[in-house]
Amino acid sequence: MENFKINNQEATVENLIEAGYRRYRGEEMDIYYNANICEHVGECVRGNPAVWEVGRKPWILPDNGEKLDNQRIINRCPSGALKYIK
């Protein structure tokens, strides 16, 4: 899945926030998450629990993983609940 896109357009901060995504900031990249569409398949948590940890606040820490690895994991999200800006 191309999770750097939303509605067949490249994602921007504005269109992600407008669509209900929450921003988790990192030094190299920000990760966006929309709880309303998450299917809780767990690809993210299994992909790198140092970045995605359900019991932690905030539960997403982008800097705990490498940018390309984070992008690869986000692209495995089947619902599109996780996004990033390319």
Buried (B, 14 or more C-beta within 10 A) or exposed (E): EEBBBBEEEEBEEEBBEEBEBEBBEBEEBBBBBBEEBBEEEEBBBEBBEEBBBEEEEEBBBBBBBEBEEBBEBBBBBEBBBBBBBE
